[in-house]
Amino acid sequence: MIPVAIGLSVVDGLARTVEKFRTTGIGSEKPAVESEFGKVLSEIASSASHSVAAAERTSVAALNGKASTREVVESLMVAEQNLQVALAVRDKAVAALQEISRMTI
């Protein structure tokens, strides 16, 4: 369960980072177009979080004899795949932010 907890904290951190760096416009004006990139990152983070939770529920159901081994393996594989996507996107976002911070003005 430790890797799942670490993965969830990474996904939650990604979601917080998206909210932190979202632009709100100048003064009280809001941007005309909503941040599509922020929405995509938010959806990736929530998808990973939901799939990990679903995998945990399926695992508990299997322990209670209500789910088959195949169902557990399928849900864990989906959760792992979603978590890998979220981590890859997070890594690219962090690399991009680091690159921006190194730029000379």
CYANA upper distance limits for C-alpha pairs under 8 A (distance plus 0.5 A):
  1 MET  CA      5 ALA  CA      6.83
  2 ILE  CA      6 ILE  CA      6.69
  3 PRO  CA      7 GLY  CA      6.49
  4 VAL  CA      8 LEU  CA      6.61
  4 VAL  CA     52 VAL  CA      7.80
  5 ALA  CA      9 SER  CA      6.74
  6 ILE  CA     10 VAL  CA      6.75
  7 GLY  CA     11 VAL  CA      6.71
  7 GLY  CA     83 LEU  CA      7.33
  8 LEU  CA     12 ASP  CA      6.52
  8 LEU  CA     49 SER  CA      6.77
  8 LEU  CA     52 VAL  CA      8.46
  9 SER  CA     13 GLY  CA      6.48
 10 VAL  CA     14 LEU  CA      6.67
 10 VAL  CA     87 LEU  CA      8.00
 11 VAL  CA     15 ALA  CA      6.83
 11 VAL  CA     45 ALA  CA      5.78
 11 VAL  CA     46 SER  CA      8.34
 11 VAL  CA     48 ALA  CA      7.74
 11 VAL  CA     49 SER  CA      7.47
 11 VAL  CA     83 LEU  CA      8.35
 11 VAL  CA     86 ALA  CA      7.21
 11 VAL  CA     87 LEU  CA      7.97
 12 ASP  CA     16 ARG  CA      6.74
 12 ASP  CA     45 ALA  CA      7.48
 13 GLY  CA     17 THR  CA      6.58
 14 LEU  CA     18 VAL  CA      6.76
 14 LEU  CA     41 LEU  CA      8.25
 14 LEU  CA     45 ALA  CA      7.33
 14 LEU  CA     90 ARG  CA      6.80
 15 ALA  CA     19 GLU  CA      6.93
 15 ALA  CA     41 LEU  CA      7.61
 15 ALA  CA     42 SER  CA      6.19
 15 ALA  CA     45 ALA  CA      6.58
 16 ARG  CA     20 LYS  CA      6.60
 17 THR  CA     21 PHE  CA      6.73
 18 VAL  CA     22 ARG  CA      6.63
 18 VAL  CA     38 GLY  CA      6.35
 18 VAL  CA     41 LEU  CA      7.45
 18 VAL  CA     42 SER  CA      7.60
 19 GLU  CA     38 GLY  CA      8.09
 22 ARG  CA     35 SER  CA      7.87
 22 ARG  CA     38 GLY  CA      7.43
 23 THR  CA     31 PRO  CA      8.44
 23 THR  CA     35 SER  CA      8.45
 24 THR  CA     29 GLU  CA      8.16
 24 THR  CA     30 LYS  CA      6.11
 24 THR  CA     31 PRO  CA      7.03
 25 GLY  CA     29 GLU  CA      6.29
 25 GLY  CA     30 LYS  CA      5.52
 25 GLY  CA     31 PRO  CA      5.91
 26 ILE  CA     30 LYS  CA      7.81
 35 SER  CA     39 LYS  CA      6.94
 36 GLU  CA     40 VAL  CA      6.73
 37 PHE  CA     41 LEU  CA      6.78
 38 GLY  CA     42 SER  CA      6.56
 39 LYS  CA     43 GLU  CA      6.59
 40 VAL  CA     44 ILE  CA      6.69
 41 LEU  CA     45 ALA  CA      6.70
 41 LEU  CA     89 VAL  CA      8.34
 42 SER  CA     46 SER  CA      6.66
 43 GLU  CA     47 SER  CA      6.38
 44 ILE  CA     48 ALA  CA      6.69
 44 ILE  CA     82 ASN  CA      8.29
 44 ILE  CA     85 VAL  CA      8.28
 44 ILE  CA     86 ALA  CA      6.48
 45 ALA  CA     49 SER  CA      6.71
 45 ALA  CA     86 ALA  CA      6.66
 46 SER  CA     50 HIS  CA      6.52
 47 SER  CA     51 SER  CA      6.60
 47 SER  CA     82 ASN  CA      7.54
 48 ALA  CA     52 VAL  CA      6.69
 48 ALA  CA     79 ALA  CA      6.98
 48 ALA  CA     82 ASN  CA      5.45
 48 ALA  CA     83 LEU  CA      5.74
 48 ALA  CA     86 ALA  CA      7.22
 49 SER  CA     53 ALA  CA      6.78
 49 SER  CA     83 LEU  CA      8.44
 50 HIS  CA     54 ALA  CA      6.59
 51 SER  CA     55 ALA  CA      6.61
 51 SER  CA     75 SER  CA      7.95
 51 SER  CA     78 VAL  CA      7.32
 51 SER  CA     79 ALA  CA      5.32
 51 SER  CA     82 ASN  CA      7.71
 52 VAL  CA     56 GLU  CA      6.77
 52 VAL  CA     76 LEU  CA      7.91
 52 VAL  CA     79 ALA  CA      5.41
 52 VAL  CA     80 GLU  CA      8.19
 52 VAL  CA     83 LEU  CA      8.43
 53 ALA  CA     57 ARG  CA      6.74
 54 ALA  CA     58 THR  CA      6.66
 54 ALA  CA     75 SER  CA      7.51
 54 ALA  CA     79 ALA  CA      8.49
 55 ALA  CA     59 SER  CA      6.65
 55 ALA  CA     72 VAL  CA      7.31
 55 ALA  CA     75 SER  CA      5.37
 55 ALA  CA     76 LEU  CA      5.74
 55 ALA  CA     79 ALA  CA      6.97
 56 GLU  CA     60 VAL  CA      6.75
 57 ARG  CA     61 ALA  CA      6.65
 58 THR  CA     62 ALA  CA      6.65
 58 THR  CA     67 ALA  CA      7.13
 58 THR  CA     71 GLU  CA      7.70
 58 THR  CA     72 VAL  CA      6.18
 58 THR  CA     75 SER  CA      7.60
 59 SER  CA     63 LEU  CA      6.85
 59 SER  CA     67 ALA  CA      8.26
 59 SER  CA     72 VAL  CA      6.20
 60 VAL  CA     64 ASN  CA      6.87
 61 ALA  CA     65 GLY  CA      6.74
 61 ALA  CA     66 LYS  CA      5.52
 61 ALA  CA     67 ALA  CA      5.90
 62 ALA  CA     66 LYS  CA      5.85
 62 ALA  CA     67 ALA  CA      4.83
 62 ALA  CA     68 SER  CA      6.56
 62 ALA  CA     69 THR  CA      7.53
 62 ALA  CA     72 VAL  CA      7.56
 63 LEU  CA     67 ALA  CA      8.41
 67 ALA  CA     71 GLU  CA      6.87
 67 ALA  CA     72 VAL  CA      7.64
 68 SER  CA     72 VAL  CA      7.04
 69 THR  CA     73 VAL  CA      6.69
 70 ARG  CA     74 GLU  CA      6.59
 71 GLU  CA     75 SER  CA      6.64
 72 VAL  CA     76 LEU  CA      6.59
 73 VAL  CA     77 MET  CA      6.56
 74 GLU  CA     78 VAL  CA      6.76
 75 SER  CA     79 ALA  CA      6.65
 76 LEU  CA     80 GLU  CA      6.54
 77 MET  CA     81 GLN  CA      6.60
 78 VAL  CA     82 ASN  CA      6.67
 79 ALA  CA     83 LEU  CA      6.54
 80 GLU  CA     84 GLN  CA      6.60
 81 GLN  CA     85 VAL  CA      6.83
 82 ASN  CA     86 ALA  CA      6.75
 83 LEU  CA     87 LEU  CA      6.61
 84 GLN  CA     88 ALA  CA      6.58
 85 VAL  CA     89 VAL  CA      6.67
 86 ALA  CA     90 ARG  CA      6.56
 87 LEU  CA     91 ASP  CA      6.56
 88 ALA  CA     92 LYS  CA      6.77
 89 VAL  CA     93 ALA  CA      6.62
 90 ARG  CA     94 VAL  CA      6.61
 91 ASP  CA     95 ALA  CA      6.61
 92 LYS  CA     96 ALA  CA      6.59
 93 ALA  CA     97 LEU  CA      6.69
 94 VAL  CA     98 GLN  CA      6.62
 95 ALA  CA     99 GLU  CA      6.62
 96 ALA  CA    100 ILE  CA      6.70
 97 LEU  CA    101 SER  CA      6.69
 98 GLN  CA    102 ARG  CA      6.86
 99 GLU  CA    103 MET  CA      7.13
